[in-house]
């Protein structure tokens, strides 16, 4: 790690990890014409899911991973110089990014390939309201709760793209199928968080799902393990 934690390669100071920093990442990527969507735990908080956030993750088209890295390294994010960094390791319980920079020693900026996690989304720039939405969308995302927990972004920030929650659920089930022998449980846990928190706050409506995705969620909620397993087997990795 760089010795001066919190300072970029060029000596500039990064702001603290918050919505504004995420928006600045989005603005830099857009200016460089690099298509992305926000991913990871920070994304989950925007849907109203309480979780500990230790960085920013983005999904980028495969051919632009190196360009995204170079763009944000030039914006003050730090190279990782530690062999012990957890983001450099193959973990048995969760995926790590294809490459990453650092905000601080313990906070990362991770880059995931679209082909690894969101291959069913062919255009990461198309905010259509169905597959991709903005993190500030008041029609699809909750406002901050009474104790001020992080949720949708303020309207005055630079717009940030995220997967719509229905699209996210489908993508997570596809990931659980693809990674069934490695990180399948990790992705299913994300689905469980969505069912627990996003049904209550109105962000997720299971009626918007179709086919085996809907069958799986219905069976999961009803405790019908046999039907759930059958639906899971029929979810195609290439859907």
HELIX and SHEET records of a PDB file:
HELIX    1   1 UNK A   19  UNK A   31  1                                  13    
HELIX    2   2 UNK A   40  UNK A   46  1                                   7    
HELIX    3   3 UNK A   62  UNK A   64  5                                   3    
HELIX    4   4 UNK A   65  UNK A   73  1                                   9    
HELIX    5   5 UNK A   86  UNK A   88  5                                   3    
HELIX    6   6 UNK A  114  UNK A  117  1                                   4    
HELIX    7   7 UNK A  165  UNK A  178  1                                  14    
HELIX    8   8 UNK A  184  UNK A  193  1                                  10    
HELIX    9   9 UNK A  194  UNK A  198  3                                   5    
HELIX   10  10 UNK A  206  UNK A  208  5                                   3    
HELIX   11  11 UNK A  211  UNK A  222  1                                  12    
HELIX   12  12 UNK A  225  UNK A  234  1                                  10    
SHEET    1   A 4 UNK A  36  UNK A  39  0                                        
SHEET    2   A 4 UNK A  55  UNK A  60 -1                                        
SHEET    3   A 4 UNK A 108  UNK A 113  1                                        
SHEET    4   A 4 UNK A  99  UNK A 102 -1                                        
SHEET    1   B 2 UNK A 132  UNK A 134  0                                        
SHEET    2   B 2 UNK A 161  UNK A 163 -1                                        
END                                                                             
